[in-house]
Amino acid sequence: MSAIRRIVLVGHTHHDVGYTNSPRIIDRMHRQIVHEVLDLADAHGTEGPDGFRWTFEVSRPSLGFLRTASERDVARLRHRVDEGAIAVTGGYLNPTQLASQQELDATYDLLGAFAEAGIPVRTQQHGDVNGLSWGSVAAMRRAGIERLVMALNPDHGRPPFEQPTGFWWEAPSRERIFVWLSTHYGFGEEWGIIDADLDLATANIERFIERLGERDDYPYDTALVHAANDNRWPTALFLELVRHWNASHPDIPMETATIDSALDLLIPQAEAADIPVVSGEWADWWSHGHGSTAREVAVYREARSLALSAQSSLALARLRGERDGDTTLSTVLGYRRAPVRLRSDDEIAHDLAEVDEQLMLWNEHTWGSWETYSKPYSTFSFSHWNGKAAFAYTAYDFARDLAVEGLFRLTASGNGGDAVSDSIAIVNPTEVDRTEPITVEIDGTRRLTFLAEDVPAFSVKVVPIDRSLPETREADSAANGRYEVTVDPSRGGVVSLVHRASGRELIDRDAGHGLGAVVVEQVEAGSTHPMVTTNPKDFHPDHPGPIFDRSVSSGDGSPQVLQHAGMTEIRWTGAAPTAPSVTSTLRVFDDSDLVELEVELVKPEVFDPESIFVAFPFAIRSPQFLLETAGAVFEADAEQLPDTSKDWYSIQHAIGVDGPDGAVLWGSVDAPLVQLGDFQTGRWARELAAPDGHINSWLMNNLHFTNFQARQDGTWRYRYRFLPVATVSKEAVHRFGRDLLQPLHSRGYDGIVGTTAEAGLTVSPADRVLTELRPLADGGVRIRLRNPSGEPVAVSLAWEDGSVAFDQDEVELAPYGFAETIARRTV
């Protein structure tokens, strides 16, 4: 039991890119807030317990200020930070768990502007964000940040510990950060603090410190209280509360503080106490909101894949050496095929940074406005969503344009070359040779899928277009040298999939539905659950349930079997409640064990609570689930912070399902949400009950109450890939996910092919490291190396003809380690 001897009041604005107003307006106002805070500090003084002190909750407004402010104003900010009146924090925005490791790193790269301005960054602070990827810990440490504040929102989930408290969060690499699990920042307004409602604020704070004093698990003599709310324009009114409190409570003084100075008080007490050390994923209960806009989430995920492909191909073309003047590379403003636009080095760097920015704005946590759910047809709701969705589509537009340019530049790069026509160029953006299916558009409209075999690392392979037509027949079964497939449209999908080499039946025949079945989940008729009868906000652990009815897509038509160019495809159709048209396609290949599934869904809008799934009932008993999150792979349930989400997970791309009789590597291209072992919605489980290796891809839901879409609709195609294996490891899951994030990039091609077939870059050992390339504005190429395993790796870099030099060509990577070097063409 702790006696509270001090209260620190931290003033800040909770940063929503939208919610209270349009994203277009709010974004500019947050940059203006920096100037306002500096003026308030000048006007009210920064000395004494009631001095004006302020924290910028995220770094983006301050970084924008540095880019546009006068030298005098930058000096004002630096002075106020130096004297402890203002704190600048390290989190770029309040992110969701959609962000990839590359996106997280891009945000930390921007912090160099603070170092250049002489402004220290010591803390990362978030509000409303109810989880972060496990890989965030190591990313923060690489950025020099060792302290994290999380002001969790109590709706739709549980905190890992009672708020407030502190704990150590340990990365897979065993690095640690200190986490202050704070109260929700919104108490600042609810309790009357930021508006200086003195009686209301005093009563609430008295109750707060009384509860802290009763707790046996709170070894601190300091209480941290937030003076903040959503997008509030900064004021100095909360200083009146400090003076009022101190006049009436001299035994428990209150003082203003920045988040830095507040943690400086709390951390020594944490180090002296026996606070928890936890390791694992902070699985976000709020991530179900990713399913509120399935189409745009898919667009965002495609955009980041295109961006990484663009980075790699443009970087390799630069290192190989490019010829100017070829017809293939004539500069134009728009195209369907070559010629393509050519950017300068500066333009490439600028446009890649623009993609980074738009991706980060999309995966920021503010999905819609405060009335998006309650007034779904209001002009403001539509306008707000138009602004939010534009982040995903802008990222896609720039990334696609860059990726097409990169493919053409890389394919034609090198010395000499011959012209080809009626071909497909395939770019491998990664360090290992790859064989995998690709789908490419030919003749302007036709989509052609085939297995691209033995595409060399960091290279281009050009193959002729095969325009032969497939053999087509009606049948409910098909076979090739790898698989025997049986489809039952009345059960929604594949009811038997036998892997011939191992003899394994991959489908759980007791599941009640087939693999690829679309399952619609609706609240049972006549439900009296409070989320239905009282408030949708009551979809919450305090109100277990509701009970759901589930309907499986079904059809009575015969499946179509198509065989073409080493590929067998079986396609079937069906329908389900609220999903009147479902078309599913399974593909197996003669020369690969990879299996592909596509589900095309027609979905009219529905406002009643519902969910849509694509089911993968794998026949794996007593499973272990290994899930890919940004920068890490974790075992579901076993490697999670306490009381974090087990009903659903937001993954990057890949899952490994391991069991005593075999394993499967599974991945989703477009949809990040999954439920494991069964349909788990509404269980609010503290332990994962998953006796079977089922994966249910949770495409969409509208189980929300405020800023997520109230309806579900959208015609779209959802893509999956899986591979039966004997067993899985975390490293294998990492690589399977990376290959889905950075697939082979292909396009119809007529033009010059450089005489050098291979790009020249070699990373050894290629099967132990993940590599990311990016062209820089100064003409160099940044190479980032990641070790996805728990064992150290010695990595060497080489260019086959010696025409490229590296800052470092030998790198030692610690377990789960990271390193980077710069490469430049010297000839």
Residue, then its C-alpha position, 0 to 999 in steps of 0.5 A: m500500500s502506497a501513500i501518495r505524496r505528490i501529484v503531477l499534472v501533465g498537459h497535452t493534446h490527444h492527437d487524432v488525425g480527424y475525429t473531432n473535425s476533418p483530417r484535412i483541417i485537424d492536421r494543419m491545426h496540430r502544427q499551429i498548436v506548437h506556436e500556441v504552446l510557445d506563446l502560452a509558455d511566454a505568457h504564463g511563465t514556466e517556473g514554480p509548481d503552477g508554471f506552464r508545462w506541456t507535452f507534445e503527445v506525438s512527434r509529427p506536429s513538432l517535426g512539421f514545425l521544424r520544417t517551416a518555423s523561423e530560426r528564432d521560433v526553433a530556438r524558442l522551442r529548443h530553449r523551452v525543452d532545455e529548461g524542462a517546460i516542454a517535452v517532445t516525444g518520439g511516436y510519430l502518430n498514435p498507430t494501429q497494429l496495421a503498421s509494418q516494421q518498415e513503417l515503424d522504422a520510417t517514423y523513427d528515421l524522422l526523429g533525426a530532425f530533432a537531433e539536428a535541431g538540438i532537441p532531445v527525445r526521451t519518451q514515446q507517448h500514446g493515447d487511445v492506442n490499446g496495443l503495440s506490436w512486440g517488435s516496437v520494443a526493439a524499434m524504440r531502443r534502436a531510436g534511443i527511446e527507453r520509456l513508453v506511456m500508454a493511456l489506454n481507452p477502457d472501451h472494448g477490452r481490458p488493460p494488461f494491469e490495473q491503470p495506472t501502473g508501471f512494468w518492464w516490457e521485454a523484446p525478443s532480443r531481451e532489450r527492455i523499455f519502461v512502460w507507464l500504463s496510464t489512465h485514459y487521457g480523456f479523464g482530463e476533460e471528464w474530470g473537469i481538469i482542462d476547463a478548470d471546473l475546480d470543484l469537479a476536478t478536486a472531487n475526482i482527483e481525491r477519489f483517484i488518489e484514494r484508490l491509489g493509496e488502497r492498492d498493494d500493487y502501486p509502489y509509487d508516491t506520485a500520481l500522474v494525472h492527464a490534462a488533455n482530451d481529443n484535439r483540444w486547443p491548448t490553454a493554461l486553464f489547468l494552472e488554476l487547478v494547481r493553485h486551487w489544489n495546493a491551497s486546499h491540500p498542502d499535504i499532497p502538493m500538485e505541480t505541472a510536469t512534462i511527461d519526461s519529468a513525470l517519468d523521471l520521478l516514477i522510474p527510480q521508484a519502479e527500479a526500487a520496487d518489484i514491478p512486473v517484467v513481461s514479454g510478448e505481444w500487446a494484442d490490441w482489443w480495438s484492432h477489430g476496427h480494422g475490419s470496419t473498412a475491409r476494402e481500404v485496408a486491402v488497398y493500404r496493404e497493396a500500397r506498402s507492398l508496391a512501395l517496397s518493390a519500388q524501393s528495391s527495383l529502383a535501388l538495384a537499377r541505380l547500382r547496375g547503372e542505367r542507360d538514358g535515351d532508350t524508348t523504354l525509358s522516355t519520360v512521359l506523364g502517364y502510361r499503361r505500358a512503356p515508355v515510363r516517367l523517369r524521376s531524378d534521385d531527389e524526386i524518387a526520394h521525395d515520392l518514397a517519403e510521400v508514400d511513407e507519410q500517407l501509409m503512416l496517416w492511414n494506419e493512424h488510429t483515427w478511423g472516422s469522426w465522432e459521429t461516423y457510427s451514430k450518423p452514418y449518412s451525415t455529410f460530415s461522416f462522408s467527408h471525414w471518411n473521404g479524407k481518411a480513405a484518401f491516405a490509403y489511395t494516395a499511398y497506392d497511387f504513388a507506390r504503384d507509379l514508382a513500382v512500374e517505373g522501377l520495374f522498367r528501369l531495372t529490366a533495361s539497366g546494365n550495358g547493352g541489351d536486346a529488345v523483347s516483345d510480348s513478354i512478362a518481366i518478373v522482379n525479385p525484390t529480395e535476397v533469395d531465389r524464389t519460385e511462387p505464383i504470380t498474377v499479371e495483367i495481359d492484353g489490357t484486361r486478362r489476368l494470367t496466373f502461373l508459377a514463376e520458377d527460379v527467379p534469381a535474387f535481386s533480379v529480373k526474369v523475362v518470360p514469354i506470354d503463354r496465351s494458350l487457353p486452359e482445358t475446362r471441365e465441370a467436376d467436384s474434384a481435381a488432382n495433379g502430382r502434388y494434391e487431390v482436391t475435392v470441393d462441395p459447394s453445399r458446404g462452402g468450399v474444399v472438403s478434402l485436400v490431400h498432400r500426396a507426398s506426405g499423405r496428409e489430409l489438410i482439411d478437418r472434415d468435422a468442421g461443418h464447412g469447407l476451406g474457403a467457405v464464407v461464414v456470416e456471423q449475426v447476433e441471434a434473433g431476439s437477443t437481449h444482449p445490452m449491445v443490441t438493446t441498450n448501447p453498441k458500446d456494451f460489446h465489452p468484456d463486462h457484458p460477455g457475448p452476445i450469442f451469434d448464429r453462423s451461416v455458411s455460404s453454399g451453392d448447388g452448381s458444379p465447380q469448374v476445373l481449369q488446367h493450364a501451364g502447370m496449374t490446376e484451378i478449381r472454382w465454385t460459387g455460392a451465397a450466404p446471408t448478406a453476401p449474395s455472391v461468393t466466387s472462390t478459386l483454389r489453385v495448385f501447381d505441378d512444381s510447388d506445394l504452395v496453394e492459393l485461394e482467392v475469394e471474390l465477395v459481393k457485399p451490399e451494406v448492412f447496418d445490423p451487427e455482423s461479421i464476415f469470415v473466410a474459413f480455413p479448417f486445417a486438420i491439426r490437433s493440439p495446435q501451436f499458433l505462431l503469429e507474425t506481428a511487426g518486427a516479431v513472431f509470437e506464440a498466441d496466448a503463451e507470448q502475450l501481455p496479460d489480458t490482451s486480446k485472444d478473441w482476435y488478432s491483427i497480424q502482418h501476413a503470416i501464421g504458422v500452425d504446428g501440431p504433432d501430425g504436421a504443420v501449415l504456413w498460412g498467409s493473408v495478402d489483404a485482410p489482417l484480422v484472424q480468429l484462431g481455433d474456432f469462431q471466438t467473437g464475444r467470448w472475451a477470453r482470458e485464455l485461448a481455447a483452440p483445440d483445432g488448427h482452424i484459422n478464420s480470416w475475419l474480413m469485416n465486422n461492424l461491432h463498433f460504437t463511435n468512429f468506425q463505419a456502422r455498415q459493412d459493404g464492398t465488392w472485393r477480392y481476398r487472397y491467401r496462400f498456404l503451404p503444408v510443412a513438417t514443422v514450423s519455426k518463428e524464422a519460417v513464419h517471418r520469411f513466409g510473411r515477408d514474401l507476402l509483403q514483398p511478392l514477385h512484382s510482374r508486368g507485361y513488358d515490351g522493351i530492352v532487357g539489359t545484358t546482365a541477367e542478374a542484378g549483381l547484389t549478393v547477401s550471404p547467408a541469404d536464407r538467414v537474413l531479410t534485406e530491404l533496399r532503398p535509394l537515397a537522395d544523394g545517389g546511394v542505396r541504403i541496405r537494411l538487414r534483419n535477423p529473424s532468428g534467435e541465433p547470431v548471424a555473420v552477413s557478407l555483402a558483395w557485388e559480382d563485378g566490384s563496381v559497387a562499394f559498401d560502407q560495411d560489407e561484413v556485418e554481425l547481426a545479434p539474435y533478432g538484430f538489425a543493421e544497415t549499410i550504404a552502397r554506391r556505384t563506383v564505376 
